[in-house]
Amino acid sequence: MLTFLGFLMIAIFMALIMKKKMTPLTALVLVPVLIALVAGFGPELGKMMKEGVKEIALTGVMLIFAILYFSLMIDTGLFEPLVQFILKIVGDNPVKTTIGTALLTTLVSLDGDGSSTYIIVVAAMLPLYKRQGMNPLVLTCIIMLAGGIMNILPWGGPTARVMSSLKLGHTEIFVPMIPVMVIGIIWVFIVAYILGVKEKKRILKYGKFTKYNNQDIVGDEDDTLRRPRLLIINFILTIVLLCVMILDIIPLGVAFMIAFCIAAIINYPKLKDQQKIISKHAGNALSVAGMIFGAGIFTGILNGTGIMQAMGNSMIDIIPKSWGGFLNVITAVFSVPLTFFLTNDAYYFGILPIITATGNQLGIPPDILGRASLVGQASHLLSPLVPSTYLLVSLAGVEFSDHLKFTLKWAIGSSIVMLVGALILGII
């Protein structure tokens, strides 16, 4: 019954946002609340939602101040030299722009943090897409494809969860996955080239894409906010912030709060200018934060009712016992929907141990199943349960539903390419 309710909840949620009957925020909150009430969990509902919001609170705070910080830096003109440099290289060529997007995302993603990757890449590349009249969905698609593969880095999250769950080291899990990641990145560059060619043909035939949301991170440029004399200071402050993030010296949300306050005082010592910056970007920050806390309620109810665990167990139970010898391939294939519909914590700490216990009886080593479980990460970032996804679409000024429809087939393609590569190389 719980499994049925879980899939019903997700089906209703996806239908509502894909058909644009509700915003992601309202659907994230109202759909699980309704299902929980129907299932008789009314008395426990408040506690479940509270726990869900508490778990995601620091992420929400981090995203609010990350948006404010990088928006401030964009206003000061910090990224303008990078934009001009990239523009000089790519020229007025959509193909070079899409390939440049893939390259920049791959490099920036080395820090392992999806949110900062989205902010930096969108800040650098969106102005180029606007100038050339390219569809911003191409930008979000390429960023998410490259980010999904680079998310397998040990400090990215999923791989660390696998190692922790199975009590294995990075030499058993991550190192063998490096060739598969290389194959995945090559696929991303191929997709970038294909999308670039399509955009070039479309622009020549139909003209430039003009339907941009004015609430994107770039927004309207205000020359009065430029601070070219403080470029070096702002650059050093940003580098220090990124180092703090990579070394995990203090919680990332706190780091962004401190960095934003320092940057505001240095660049805009007058109180009215600081208020102007906050007012200018508050709408974007609030819209993202709202969806983040909505996702917290969604996952809180999924966890509190036991629906998430029941869904995972049911998907395992439907596998015929005669297929046990192919458990490695089955794990890789099912990792795509499981990591899409479940959180990483639920999958890697709740479902993967059950899979490895089954594999142990069949003589399949846990490291193989652990690596197989990472194949689905190529599609995971598209999940409505991933907070940073809402940040990306908000920064680029596109609808989540449009991004999902545009990117899904390419993301599934990434998973298929990585699965085939892993099988050919004998990694899983």
C-alpha positions in Angstrom: 0.0 0.0 0.0 2.8 2.4 0.9 4.6 1.7 -2.4 1.4 2.4 -4.3 0.9 5.7 -2.5 4.5 6.6 -3.1 4.4 6.1 -6.9 0.9 7.8 -6.9 2.4 10.8 -5.1 5.3 11.1 -7.6 3.1 10.5 -10.6 0.7 13.3 -9.5 3.5 15.6 -8.7 5.2 15.1 -12.1 2.0 15.4 -14.0 1.1 18.7 -12.3 4.5 20.3 -12.9 5.0 18.9 -16.4 1.5 20.2 -17.5 2.2 23.4 -15.5 -0.9 23.1 -13.4 1.1 24.0 -10.3 4.4 25.5 -9.5 7.0 23.2 -8.1 6.7 24.8 -4.7 3.0 24.3 -4.3 3.1 20.8 -5.7 6.0 19.8 -3.4 4.0 20.9 -0.4 0.4 20.1 -1.2 0.7 16.7 -3.0 2.6 14.8 -0.2 0.4 16.4 2.5 -2.8 15.2 0.7 -1.4 11.7 0.2 -0.3 11.5 3.8 -3.7 12.6 5.1 -5.5 10.0 2.9 -3.1 7.3 4.2 -4.0 8.2 7.8 -0.8 9.9 8.8 -2.5 13.1 9.9 -1.5 13.1 13.6 2.2 12.6 12.7 2.2 15.0 9.7 3.5 18.1 11.5 6.5 16.2 13.0 7.4 14.7 9.6 7.4 18.0 7.9 9.3 19.7 10.7 12.0 17.0 10.4 12.2 17.3 6.6 12.6 21.1 6.8 15.2 20.8 9.6 17.3 18.5 7.5 17.3 20.8 4.5 17.5 24.1 6.4 21.3 24.6 6.1 21.1 23.8 2.4 18.3 26.5 2.0 20.4 29.0 3.9 23.4 28.2 1.8 21.6 28.7 -1.5 20.0 32.0 -0.3 23.4 33.6 0.5 25.2 31.9 -2.4 22.7 33.6 -4.8 23.2 36.9 -3.0 27.0 36.6 -2.9 27.5 35.6 -6.6 24.8 38.1 -7.7 26.7 40.8 -5.9 29.9 39.7 -7.6 28.2 39.8 -11.0 27.0 43.3 -10.3 30.5 44.4 -9.5 31.8 43.0 -12.8 33.9 40.2 -11.3 33.0 37.7 -14.1 33.1 40.2 -17.0 36.8 39.5 -17.9 36.0 35.8 -18.0 32.9 36.4 -20.2 34.9 38.6 -22.5 37.7 36.0 -22.7 35.3 33.2 -23.5 33.4 35.4 -26.0 36.7 36.2 -27.8 37.4 32.4 -28.1 33.9 31.2 -29.1 33.0 34.3 -31.2 29.5 34.3 -32.5 29.4 30.5 -32.9 26.8 28.5 -31.0 28.7 25.3 -31.5 31.8 26.7 -29.8 29.6 28.2 -27.1 28.0 24.8 -26.2 31.3 23.0 -26.2 32.7 25.8 -24.0 29.8 25.3 -21.6 30.6 21.6 -21.3 34.3 22.3 -20.7 33.7 25.1 -18.2 31.2 22.9 -16.2 33.6 20.0 -16.2 36.4 22.1 -14.8 34.3 24.0 -12.2 32.6 20.8 -11.1 35.9 19.5 -9.8 35.1 21.3 -6.5 32.3 18.7 -6.0 29.6 21.3 -5.2 26.7 21.5 -7.6 25.3 24.8 -6.4 28.5 26.8 -6.8 29.1 25.1 -10.2 25.7 26.2 -11.4 26.2 29.8 -10.2 29.6 30.2 -11.7 28.9 28.6 -15.1 25.5 30.3 -15.5 27.0 33.7 -14.6 29.8 33.2 -17.1 27.8 31.6 -20.0 24.3 33.0 -19.8 25.3 36.5 -21.2 26.8 34.7 -24.2 23.6 32.7 -24.8 21.6 35.9 -24.6 23.9 37.8 -27.0 23.8 35.0 -29.5 20.0 34.4 -29.0 20.4 30.8 -28.0 17.8 28.8 -26.0 18.8 28.8 -22.3 17.5 25.2 -22.0 20.5 24.2 -24.0 22.7 25.8 -21.3 20.9 24.1 -18.4 20.9 20.8 -20.2 24.7 20.8 -20.8 25.5 22.0 -17.3 23.4 19.2 -15.7 24.8 16.5 -18.0 28.4 17.4 -17.1 27.5 18.0 -13.4 25.8 14.6 -13.1 28.9 12.8 -14.2 31.3 14.9 -12.2 29.1 14.3 -9.2 30.6 10.8 -8.9 33.8 12.4 -7.5 34.5 11.1 -4.0 33.8 14.6 -2.5 30.7 15.0 -4.5 28.4 13.0 -2.3 27.1 9.8 -3.9 30.5 8.0 -3.9 31.2 9.0 -0.3 27.8 7.5 0.6 28.6 4.2 -1.2 32.0 3.9 0.5 30.4 4.7 3.9 27.5 2.3 3.4 29.6 -0.6 2.2 32.7 0.1 4.4 34.9 0.3 1.3 37.7 2.8 0.2 38.0 5.0 -2.8 40.4 2.6 -4.5 37.6 0.0 -4.6 34.8 2.3 -5.6 36.0 5.5 -7.2 39.3 4.7 -9.0 37.8 2.0 -11.2 35.0 4.4 -12.2 37.4 7.0 -13.6 37.4 5.5 -17.2 33.6 5.4 -17.1 33.5 9.0 -16.1 35.8 9.8 -19.0 33.4 8.0 -21.4 30.5 10.0 -19.9 32.3 13.3 -20.3 33.1 12.5 -24.0 29.3 11.8 -24.4 28.6 15.2 -22.9 30.9 16.9 -25.4 29.1 15.0 -28.2 25.7 16.1 -27.0 27.1 19.7 -26.7 28.2 19.6 -30.3 24.8 18.2 -31.5 22.9 20.9 -29.5 25.2 23.6 -30.8 24.7 22.6 -34.4 20.9 22.5 -33.8 21.0 26.0 -32.3 23.1 27.3 -35.1 20.6 26.0 -37.7 17.6 27.2 -35.7 19.0 30.7 -35.4 19.8 30.9 -39.1 16.3 29.7 -40.0 14.0 31.2 -37.3 16.1 34.0 -35.7 17.3 34.5 -32.1 15.6 33.1 -29.0 14.1 36.0 -27.1 11.8 34.5 -24.4 14.1 35.1 -21.4 12.9 35.4 -17.9 14.0 38.7 -16.4 14.5 37.0 -13.0 17.7 35.2 -14.0 20.9 35.7 -12.1 22.3 38.2 -14.7 19.2 40.4 -14.8 19.4 44.0 -15.9 23.0 45.3 -15.9 23.5 48.4 -13.7 26.7 50.3 -14.5 26.5 52.2 -11.2 27.1 49.0 -9.3 30.3 48.2 -11.2 33.5 48.1 -9.1 36.4 47.6 -11.6 39.0 48.9 -9.1 38.0 46.2 -6.6 38.3 43.4 -9.1 41.5 41.9 -7.5 40.0 42.1 -4.0 36.7 40.5 -5.1 38.7 37.8 -6.9 40.8 37.0 -3.8 37.7 36.9 -1.6 36.0 34.5 -4.0 39.0 32.2 -4.1 39.2 32.2 -0.3 35.5 31.3 -0.2 36.0 28.4 -2.6 39.0 27.1 -0.6 36.9 27.2 2.6 34.2 25.3 0.8 36.6 22.6 -0.6 38.4 22.2 2.7 35.1 22.2 4.6 36.5 24.5 7.3 33.0 25.8 8.4 29.5 25.0 7.2 29.0 26.3 3.6 25.9 28.2 4.5 27.8 30.1 7.2 30.7 30.7 4.9 28.4 32.3 2.3 26.7 34.5 4.9 30.1 35.8 6.1 31.4 36.3 2.6 28.3 38.1 1.4 28.5 40.5 4.4 32.2 41.2 3.8 31.7 41.7 0.1 28.7 44.1 0.7 30.7 46.3 3.0 33.8 46.4 0.8 32.0 47.1 -2.5 29.1 49.1 -1.2 29.9 51.0 2.0 26.8 53.1 1.7 23.8 51.6 3.4 21.4 52.5 0.6 23.6 50.6 -1.9 23.6 47.5 0.2 19.8 47.7 0.5 19.7 48.1 -3.3 21.7 44.9 -3.8 19.6 42.9 -1.4 16.3 44.2 -2.9 17.5 43.5 -6.4 18.2 39.8 -5.8 15.8 39.0 -3.0 13.1 37.7 -5.3 15.4 35.2 -7.0 16.9 34.0 -3.6 13.4 33.7 -2.0 12.0 31.7 -5.0 14.8 29.2 -4.8 14.7 29.0 -1.0 10.9 28.4 -1.1 11.3 25.4 -3.4 14.2 24.1 -1.3 12.0 24.1 1.9 9.1 22.6 -0.2 11.4 19.7 -1.1 12.2 19.3 2.6 8.5 18.8 3.3 8.2 16.4 0.4 11.2 14.2 1.5 10.2 14.5 5.2 6.8 13.0 4.5 8.3 10.3 2.2 10.7 9.3 5.0 8.4 9.7 7.9 5.6 7.6 6.4 8.0 4.8 5.3 7.0 5.3 1.7 10.5 5.9 0.5 11.8 2.6 2.0 8.8 0.7 0.8 9.3 2.0 -2.8 12.9 0.9 -2.9 12.2 -2.6 -1.4 9.3 -3.1 -3.8 11.4 -2.3 -6.9 14.0 -4.9 -5.6 11.3 -7.5 -5.0 10.0 -7.4 -8.6 13.3 -8.8 -9.9 12.9 -12.5 -10.6 15.2 -14.8 -8.7 16.4 -16.4 -11.9 17.9 -13.1 -12.9 20.2 -13.1 -9.8 23.3 -13.7 -11.9 22.7 -10.4 -13.6 22.4 -8.5 -10.4 25.2 -6.1 -11.4 23.5 -5.1 -14.6 20.1 -4.9 -12.9 21.6 -2.7 -10.1 23.0 -0.3 -12.7 19.8 -0.1 -14.7 17.6 0.3 -11.7 19.9 2.9 -10.2 18.5 5.4 -12.8 14.8 5.3 -11.6 15.8 4.7 -7.9 18.2 7.6 -7.7 15.6 9.8 -9.5 12.6 9.0 -7.3 14.6 8.6 -4.0 17.1 10.8 -2.3 20.8 9.7 -2.3 20.6 9.0 1.4 17.6 6.7 1.0 19.1 4.8 -1.8 22.7 4.4 -0.7 22.0 3.8 3.0 18.6 2.1 2.7 18.5 0.2 -0.5 22.1 -0.5 -1.5 22.8 -2.6 1.6 19.9 -4.9 0.7 21.2 -5.3 -2.8 24.7 -6.1 -1.6 23.4 -8.6 0.9 21.6 -10.3 -2.0 24.7 -10.2 -4.0 26.7 -11.8 -1.2 24.5 -14.8 -1.4 25.0 -15.0 -5.2 28.8 -14.5 -5.0 28.8 -10.9 -6.4 31.3 -8.7 -4.6 29.9 -5.5 -3.0 32.4 -3.3 -4.7 31.0 -4.3 -8.1 27.4 -3.5 -6.9 28.6 -0.3 -5.4 30.1 0.9 -8.6 27.0 -0.2 -10.5 24.8 1.8 -8.2 26.7 5.0 -9.3 25.6 4.7 -13.0 22.3 6.3 -12.3 24.0 9.5 -11.1 24.0 10.7 -14.7 20.3 11.2 -14.4 20.0 11.9 -10.7 20.4 15.7 -10.8 17.2 16.0 -12.8 15.2 14.7 -9.9 12.7 17.1 -8.3 14.1 15.9 -5.0 17.5 17.5 -5.7 17.5 21.1 -4.2 20.3 22.4 -6.5 18.1 21.6 -9.6 15.8 24.5 -8.6 18.8 26.8 -8.2 19.9 26.0 -11.8 16.6 26.7 -13.5 16.0 29.8 -11.4 19.5 31.2 -12.3 18.9 30.5 -16.0 15.3 31.8 -16.0 13.7 28.7 -17.3 10.8 26.5 -16.0 11.7 23.3 -14.2 9.2 21.4 -16.3 10.7 22.6 -19.6 14.2 21.8 -18.3 13.1 18.3 -17.4 11.4 17.6 -20.7 14.4 19.0 -22.7 17.2 17.3 -20.7 15.7 13.9 -19.8 16.4 12.0 -23.0 20.1 13.2 -23.0 20.5 12.3 -19.3 19.2 8.8 -19.9 21.6 8.6 -22.8 24.4 9.4 -20.4 23.4 6.6 -18.1 23.2 4.1 -21.1 26.6 5.2 -22.4 28.2 4.8 -19.0 26.5 1.4 -18.4 27.7 0.1 -21.8 31.2 1.5 -21.1 31.4 -0.1 -17.6 30.3 -3.5 -19.0 32.8 -3.4 -21.9 35.6 -2.4 -19.5 34.6 -5.0 -17.0 34.2 -2.4 -14.2 30.8 -3.7 -13.0 
